[in-house]
């Protein structure tokens, strides 16, 4: 690959310039006009172009190199209260013509829905703030290969117990997206995302354990350190060697910050409009209730510069704004799209498509102090499987981690389950540490929770 | 196959005035430096979905996925690129990007000639799955099914149902002479209901489908049966008590609980993990890895099954691969690259989510063959344990072999009898250990109804699973009860 020394990805080729943006805007306008001409009463369109580089080195040798460029469009049309959505990776004019026809035909097959329709135009952002989400990485293939090699080598150097590897990967992606609707709102935004990941194997034969680490950033200068990522991957794999189950029982449990985010994920699922109007949430009619201990709040910060989940407007073109879902323990807001809001008789919250940069506050404890507070119990660093019932809140997942005695790590643990009820889990948070990784789409420290059931030996 | 090839050429090559000769030249040009294999994967897929919610078919959608993936391979090294637009210039640019892995001076290209394809008979003789029934018929049926669910029981408060269909054409051209095509239908019906009683709510889900047309899916009253099944499961769970916690005997019902084989055995036997030596099953061919009652196969050529394929995504004909025979490990699931590196034959398990993804070894329909035991006797043999008949998903750490799967319908077994239903619980174990603890295998082999999706490295593909009733003498059950 010596003949490729330039940057592998190119903002220029993607069209992140005046001409490229204008062409995308023109395309979106044409699709909206065509839909209108064919009888749509309203329409919205999303166009996206992408460039990706993904390079993996394993055992010091190049294993895969993916260099891809792609595009797609999604168009929703309304005929009064009927609607349909079409999407395609074929953006040729002929394909677009067929798609518009298809969308209108399908809309006629759907039934009238009194809640269908675009968001009120006054909810769209008046100005688009610059969220600083686009930072191309001028990385040649040789440089990417050297980074991945260094990352894997740093992982394997942690211990002679680390001999095999699943490899280290450098990933870089650029995107340019355009949203436009028939109410005149239009936004074109470029975004970038870069990452470094490694996974290695500790031990041999029946002792083998795999683990890894990775970081993702909007800007390549914000801490994509191959040594740090590799070392952490190696340390994590090594620490799992000779893990065993613990006896079945009820114990206090620490969810490590790397898995505590999933507990907030289940919370977000339960306050999401879709689950609520389908009556499929254990937090139905819970607005105003004390769900967490009063010292905790859960907030979202959609406008954070370089945030991994930043967005100035949601999937419905509703402006986003920082807010609290939980304030001092109390559920203050659901996460609603325009449609869900109409179904529930509530105002949309700018969460069509999800939440943006979620965070929970902590108690100012270090992780070591949190394990001291745990005393004797389980520190969970991995969760497996999908055993979470969003309708009832019943929780049962596979887990691995470490047994802790008097605040000190005693031995690694695996082949156990951790079970409880999500309402109890949230209510029984005893402490939260200050060790949350940043930046993350969900930022939360390690959480100490009382009274969970562990099934093991 | 010949018809599929003609249709594929008309779809992919004719519009851009491309000829097979030009593509052979393009593939040949990719064989530079140390690159010793290259292939092109053309795909055109159309997908349609009607979703009923709250008594209304409110969501109709249609999508087109169209493109060509180009791959260059040099030993264990793979380069990949794709193009959405199919024309000479796009192919050339993508070929250069994929071939950027080339090292050394070596060849500057080689001649490639396609082998005349003998043609395997298609496993799914369907003209066009989507167009086989009018859209009005689909939406009217969904409305009738919604009404049915609500008349079955007054406690039904919500019904969601969907009909999703996909029709795709794929064509594979490779530097080893492969030249073949496949036209693949795939349809699915899903239903989910919420029931409520005294403030307690529960959900039940069911569904099915396969590589058939909508017309076949809508025949008879299978859809109505699935609606009844979803309501039944939801009502059972309304009365569920806490699942037990700890190690105990577990009896798994026939059919979908075969997700056990998918997680405990299947993933760990995929060729890529074993070539790298990262699986708990690595270097163990010929060893006993399960109880002698167990014979596990992966079979991609079952007619019309969701996990079936006439040819895999590298053009290899699918077939039956015996993975474990009477407890002894016989072999792995292979794609072309890993088969070559391990010096064995490909098994027809090279699959990819789409042209925009690289192929890798994947399962098709994976199941445990029937045994001799009577299912009733198996239940009677358990003093206290769990009887699990329906599952959500599962997952596995292939290196340690630890796997989980979570029940969505399960009961306590007390003194050989099925008693109270229990809430969903995750079961956890280690692949070969659990397989060695299978102490009874029923004669009631069943495959699942056709809803399985398997995820690996971010790629999803449709799969099937199956098994007869079986007993695991001890497994960890992750409930909250005593």
Interface residues (C-beta under 8 A of the other chain):
Chain A: X1 X3 X4 X58 X61 X62 X63 X64 X65 X66 X67 X68 X69 X70 X71 X83 X84 X85 X86 X87 X88 X89 X90 X91 X92 X95 X99 X102 X103 X106 X107 X109 X110 X111 X112 X113 X116 X141 X164 X166 X201 X206 X208 X209 X210 X240 X243 X245 X248 X277 X278 X279 X280 X284 X384 X385 X386 X387 X389 X391 X392 X394 X396 X397 X398 X400 X414 X415 X416 X417 X418 X419 X420 X421 X453 X454 X455 X456 X457
Chain B: X50 X53 X54 X56 X57 X58 X59 X60 X61 X62 X63 X64 X65 X66 X67 X76 X77 X78 X79 X80 X81 X82 X83 X84 X85 X97 X98 X100 X101 X102 X103 X135 X136 X139 X157 X158 X160 X194 X196 X200 X201 X202 X203 X243 X245 X246 X247 X276 X277 X278 X280 X356 X358 X392 X393 X394 X395 X397 X398 X399 X400 X402 X403 X404 X405 X406 X423 X424 X425 X426 X427 X428 X429 X430 X476 X477 X478 X479 X480
